[in-house]
Amino acid sequence: MNVLQPILELTRGHVVESTHFGSIAIVDSNGKLLHSYGDPYGVAFLRSSAKPFQALPFVERGGVEHFNFTQSELSLACSSHETAQIHLDTVKAMQEKVGIQESDLQCGAHLPGDASKLRMVIQQNITPTPNFNNCSGKHTAMLAHAKMRGLPLDNYLDLSHPVQKDILATFSEMCGVEKDKVELGVDGCSAPNFAVPLLNAALGMARLCDPRGLSESRAAACRKITSAMIAHPEMISNDGEFDCELMKVGAGKIVTKRGAEGFQIIGLMPGVCGENGVGIAFKVTDGDAARMNDELESVPRVRPAVTLEILRQLKALNETQLQSLAAFGPTKQLKNHSGYVTGKSQPVFKLV
C-alpha cells in the first residue's frame, strides 16, 4: 500500500503550493480496524505520544499513592509541557516528594515553549536546566518508579534497567505487539522510545480509554491516567496549545497526546463512537515541524487540522465544539504579515 497519501494542502490563490502526506489508523478497544487512510500498518515511532504508556507501570504498581502524587502531578508525568511556571513548580514538587534532585534527570535541557517564560529566559539570560525539558515530568516519574522499588537511579534510562523493561513489557501488552517486534530507538530526551504499526498504537490508546478487558490493576491504572490527563490538560502541554484545548472542549470524552515528527494519538471514551473506546493514531510523513509566530508561540501546521478533520468525519465533535476550536482548523485562512489573505490550508483525506 502506498503510504504517500496527501493529508493536508496549502493553496496560494487557486494553486496548491504545498502538500503534506500521512497515514491514519482508527481502532476500537477490541482491535477492530474501523477506519483508515494511507497505510494503517505503517511503522512509526510514537515519540512523546508514548508517555501515558511509559507512566502506566509506575501507576499500576501503586506509585501515585506511594508518593501521594496529585492528579496534576500525574498528568505532568504524561506530558510534553511547555515550561510555563506552573510546570516548573509542579515538577519540583514531584521531585521533593520522591526525594530526588533535578540533577538526577538525564533528559538534558532546552529553551521553554511557553512564550512568557521564553521571553524571561532571553531577557534575563537564564540558562535552562533539566526541569525545563518538556519531558522532565516523565523522567521524574521514571526516577520515582526506580526509587519506589529500590532500584539504581544512575542508569534508569538503560534498556536493561528494570523500569525500562517494565515499560516495554507494558507497552507491548497494551498495543498487542510482541516485545521483540517493537522497534526501539532513543528519544530526544535520551529515554527509550518505541515504533509500532499505527494500528497497534491506536489499539493501545483505545485500551487506555476503555480498559474493561484488562486486569483489575491495569484497568484501574489506565483510568487514573486518563482521568488525570482530562482533569489537568494544562499540564499535558499548556493553556492555549492544541492538546490542552481539545481535551477541554472534549468534556471528559477525549484524550490526546502529541508526539514529535508528526505523530499524534487520540483516544475516545466509550459512547463517543459506539459502545467501545476508540483509538486514533496518525503520522505526518514529513514530520510537521512547528513554526514560531510573532507571539513566540510554536504552531504546528498539520496535526491539529488533521485531528479535527478526523473527529469531524467521525462525528465525535459537534458543530459548537468544532467552532470553539476553529483557530486550529480543520480549514484555515492563510495571511501574510500585512494581514492579507493569501490562501488556505485544508485537510484533503476521506476516511475509509
C-alpha positions, 0 to 999 in steps of 0.5 A: 500500500502506498503510504504517500497519501496527501493529508493536508494542502496549502493553496496560494490563490487557486494553486496548491503550493504545498502538500503534506502526506500521512497515514491514519489508523482508527481502532476500537478497544477490541482491535477492530480496524474501523477506519483508515487512510494511507497505510494503517500498518505503517511503522512509526515511532510514537515519540512523546505520544508514548508517555501515558504508556511509559507512566502506566507501570509506575501507576499500576504498581501503586506509585501515585499513592506511594508518593501521594502524587496529585492528579496534576502531578500525574498528568505532568508525568504524561506530558510534553509541557511547555515550561510555563511556571506552573510546570516548573513548580509542579515538577519540583514538587514531584521531585521533593516528594520522591526525594530526588534532585533535578540533577538526577534527570538525564533528559538534558535541557532546552529553551521553554515553549511557553512564550512568557517564560521564553521571553524571561529566559532571553531577557534575563539570560537564564540558562535552562536546566533539566526541569525545563525539558518538556519531558522532565515530568516523565523522567521524574516519574521514571526516577520515582518508579526506580526509587519506589522499588529500590532500584539504581537511579544512575542508569534508569534510562538503560534498556536493561534497567528494570523500569525500562523493561517494565515499560516495554513489557507494558507497552507491548501488552497494551498495543498487542505487539510482541516485545521483540517486534517493537522497534526501539530507538532513543528519544530526544530526551535520551529515554527509550522510545518505541515504533509500532504499526499505527494500528497497534498504537491506536489499539493501545490508546483505545485500551487506555480509554476503555480498559474493561478487558484488562486486569483489575490493576491495569484497568484501574491504572489506565483510568487514573491516567486518563482521568488525570490527563482530562482533569489537568490538560494544562499540564499535558502541554499548556493553556492555549496549545492544541492538546490542552484545548481539545481535551477541554472542549472534549468534556471528559470524552477525549484524550490526546497526546502529541508526539514529535515528527508528526505523530499524534494519538487520540483516544475516545471514551466509550459512547463517543463512537459506539459502545467501545473506546476508540483509538486514533493514531496518525503520522505526518510523513514529513514530520510537521515541524512547528513554526514560531509566530510573532507571539513566540508561540510554536504552531504546528501546521498539520496535526491539529487540522488533521485531528479535527478533520478526523473527529469531524468525519467521525462525528465525535465533535459537534458543530459548537465544539468544532467552532470553539476550536476553529483557530486550529482548523480543520480549514484555515485562512492563510495571511501574510504579515500585512494581514492579507489573505493569501490562501488556505490550508485544508485537510484533503483525506476521506476516511475509509 
